[in-house]
Amino acid sequence: MFGPLEKLVLDLAVAMTRTPPAVGDELIAELKRHFTDAQIIELTTEIALANYRGRFNRALGCQAAGFSAGAFCPLPQEPG
């Protein structure tokens, strides 16, 4: 389960990957409450690169090569 800060970063990712991108001032202001400018730039860069790779691969019809079929990283169980 994602915490509030993780959900905020996911909100940024969703806003950035919309067509057209829709990152509003309110979202940036909320991010600035939790992250430095440098951290926001780094988050934005990583999200943009992931979006670029996904769109590039989709445009060229690239498919999964099967290297990670069935592989996943389970989240640790909460104690208690």
C-alpha positions as CSV (number, residue, x, y, z in Angstrom):
1,M,0.0,0.0,0.0
2,F,1.3,3.4,-0.9
3,G,1.7,6.2,1.7
4,P,0.6,9.8,1.3
5,L,4.0,10.9,0.0
6,E,4.2,8.1,-2.5
7,K,0.7,8.9,-3.7
8,L,1.7,12.5,-4.2
9,V,4.6,11.4,-6.5
10,L,2.2,9.1,-8.4
11,D,-0.1,12.1,-8.9
12,L,2.8,13.9,-10.5
13,A,3.5,10.9,-12.7
14,V,-0.1,10.7,-13.8
15,A,-0.3,14.4,-14.5
16,M,2.9,14.4,-16.5
17,T,1.9,11.4,-18.7
18,R,-1.5,12.8,-19.7
19,T,-1.8,14.1,-23.2
20,P,-1.3,17.0,-23.0
21,P,0.5,17.0,-19.6
22,A,-1.5,18.6,-16.9
23,V,0.7,19.5,-13.9
24,G,-1.0,22.3,-12.0
25,D,0.3,24.9,-9.6
26,E,-1.4,23.2,-6.7
27,L,0.4,19.9,-7.3
28,I,3.8,21.7,-7.5
29,A,3.0,23.6,-4.4
30,E,2.2,20.4,-2.5
31,L,5.4,18.8,-3.8
32,K,7.4,21.8,-2.6
33,R,6.0,21.2,0.9
34,H,7.8,17.8,0.9
35,F,10.7,18.1,-1.5
36,T,13.5,20.5,-2.4
37,D,13.6,22.1,-5.8
38,A,16.5,19.7,-6.7
39,Q,14.4,16.7,-5.6
40,I,11.4,17.8,-7.6
41,I,13.6,18.2,-10.7
42,E,15.0,14.7,-10.2
43,L,11.6,13.2,-9.8
44,T,10.3,15.0,-12.8
45,T,13.3,13.9,-14.9
46,E,12.9,10.3,-14.0
47,I,9.2,10.3,-14.7
48,A,9.8,12.0,-18.0
49,L,12.4,9.5,-19.0
50,A,10.2,6.6,-18.1
51,N,7.4,8.1,-20.1
52,Y,9.8,8.7,-23.1
53,R,10.9,5.1,-23.1
54,G,7.4,3.8,-22.9
55,R,6.1,6.0,-25.7
56,F,9.2,5.3,-27.8
57,N,8.9,1.5,-27.4
58,R,5.1,1.6,-28.0
59,A,5.6,3.7,-31.2
60,L,8.0,1.1,-32.6
61,G,6.0,-1.9,-31.5
62,C,8.6,-3.1,-29.1
63,Q,7.3,-6.0,-27.0
64,A,8.6,-7.5,-23.7
65,A,11.4,-9.9,-24.2
66,G,10.3,-12.2,-21.4
67,F,13.4,-11.7,-19.2
68,S,11.2,-10.9,-16.1
69,A,8.2,-13.1,-16.8
70,G,6.7,-14.0,-13.4
71,A,9.3,-11.9,-11.6
72,F,8.2,-9.4,-9.0
73,C,9.3,-7.8,-5.8
74,P,6.7,-8.4,-3.1
75,L,6.2,-5.7,-0.5
76,P,7.2,-6.6,3.0
77,Q,4.4,-7.7,5.3
78,E,3.4,-5.2,7.9
79,P,4.1,-6.5,11.4
80,G,1.2,-7.3,13.6
